[in-house]
């Protein structure tokens, strides 16, 4: 499929057909839009509105893998974005940014969307603050020193923790890891690890008994 110019020019439509954009390499090695990696590094590239839109689309693609119709006005309201003003509306600009950064491709009245995001390239990295650039470099160097299984387990645990932080329960997190084709034993171990860490973080956030209310 060849992409059209990076602009969504369909303001008269009430709904936009969303299809998956298959990519064997990125689907296998990329980052889920709800992951810590995307929230830390891609957020500054896509912007918050576009990142939340992508998360919503990917979640809907999990429920409807073949594709679905995205109600533009309803989705814009759900994300707190305006849809009026044609292609210059905040919501349509968010759609356009998906295409601009090669996260989606326009095909007539449909939009093919990636389910995973690749690591940032050099051109994108230099747009981030120097502190994040250094953090990203250190993370990549640490990954290179890890044995392959440790890298897979680390990614599995990060994804499980992200799912729990988004409101999924332990069983749902494990099922999702299985859908992402992680080994059953690794999916179970990662979900349990993430659940324990998530619960400890919640417990630590609870007010100490006897403290005066603010």
N, C-alpha and C positions, 0 to 999 in steps of 0.2 A: 504494500500500500504506500503510495507516495503522498507526503503531506502537502496541504495547501498552505498559503501564506499564514503567518502566525496572527490570525485575527478571526474572532467569531463574529459573523455578520448575519445573525438570524434573530433580530429583536422581535419580529412579528410572531414567532413561534411561541406557543404556550408550553410545549414540551420538547425536549431534545432526546433523541435516542442515544443511549450510552452503550457502547460495546467494549469488550476487553481488547487490549492491544498486546497480543502475545509476543514475548521475547524470551526465548529459552534461557539465555545467559542472565539477563537482568532478573527474570522471574526466579531463577535459582540463587543468584548471589546478591541481589539487590536488597534494599531496606524497605520494610513495610512503612507506609505513610504514618502509622500510629506509633512508630518506634522512637526510642530516645535519639537515635542518630538523626532522623528527619527533624524532630523537634529542636535539636541542638544546632544542626548545620544547615539543613534545607530551609528552615523557617525564614532565615534572613535573606534567602534568595527568592523564594516564592512569595513571601509575605504571609501574614496570619490568615487573611480571608481566603486566599487561594489554598493554603495548607489545609484549613478546615473543610473547604469544599472537596478537596481531593480525598480526605479521610472519609467523608460522607459517601462519596461515589464508590470508593473501594469497598466500604462496608456493604453497600447495596449490591455490588458485584459479587460479593461472597454469597449473598442470599439468592442472587439471580445471575449465575455465572455466564449465561448466554447473552445477557444484556437486559436493559430495562428502559423505560421512558422516564426521564427526569423532568418533573414539573418545575418549570423555571421560576414562576412567581412564588410558589409555595416554598421552594428551596431557598430562594433569596430571603424570604421572611424568616425562615428557620435559622438562617445564619446571621440575621440582623443586617442584611444588605438591601439596598434599593435596587429595583429592577427596571424602574422607569428611566427614560432618557436614551433608549436604544442601546447601541453598542458602547456608549460612553457611561452607562450606568455602572455603579460599583460591582454589581453581580456579573455583568457581562465582561467587565475588565478582569475579574477573577478567572472566568472561563478562558479569556484570551491569554492570560498568563500561563495557563496550563499548556497551551499550544506554543507560546513563545519559548518556554523552557523545555520543549520536547517531551512533556509529560503526556500530551494528548495530540491527536491528529484529527482534523476536520475532514469528513467525507460526506458531502452533501448536507443532509439534515441530521447526520449522526456524528458522534464524537467517540473515537477510539481512545481509551485511557489506559495507561500503564497501571498495573497492580503493585509494582515495586518501583522504587527509585534507585538509580545507580549511585555510587559514591560521587561526591562532587569532583569535577575536573579542576585543573589548575586555574582556568579563567574564572570559574565560579568561586573558588577558594579565596582568591585575592580580593574579592568583594567583602569578605567577612572581616570583623575586627582582628587585629593581630593576635590577641589572646586566643580566639577560637582557631585561627590558623595554626598556632603552635600546639593547641590541644589536639587538633585533628592529625597533625603530623606525628605527635607522640603516640596517638592511638594506632595509627597505621604501622608505626615501627614496632609497637608492642604486639600487634597481630602477626607480623612477620616472624617474630620470635616464638610464637605459640605453635605447638604441634597442631596438625589439621583438626583432630577431634576436639581439642580444647577450643578452637575457634568456632566450630559448629555448636558446641555446648554453650559457649558464651552468648552466641547469637540467639539460640533457643531460649535461654534464660531471660535475656533482654526482652524478647518478644512476649514471653509469658508475663513478665512484670508489667509491660506496657498494657497488655490486655486487662490485667487485674486493676490497674490504675484507671482504666476506662470504664470499669464497672462490671466486668465479667467475673463469674465465680470460678472456683478451682476446676470443676469439671468442664466448663465451657472453654477455659484456657487450654486445657489438655486436648480437647477435641479440635480446637483450632490449630494447634501445633501438628496434630495428625493430618489435618487437611492440607497443611503446608508441607507434608511429606517428611516430617521428622520421624525417626525411628520410635516406635511405641514406648520403649524403655526410656529413651531420652526425653520424649514428650512428658511422660509421667514424672520423671525426676526434675525436669525444669519447672513444670507447673507447681510441684510441691515446694521446690526451692523458692520460687517467686511468691507463693502463698505465704510461706513463713516470713519472708522479708517484708511483704506487704502488711501482714498482720502486726508485726513488731513496729513498723512505722506508724500504723494507726494507733496502737497502744501508747506509743511515745508521745503522740499528739494529743492524747486525752488529758484534760485538766486534772491536776492532783487533788485528791479528795480533801476538802477543808479549805481550799483556796477561796479567797473572796472573789465574787463575780466582778468582772471588769465593769 
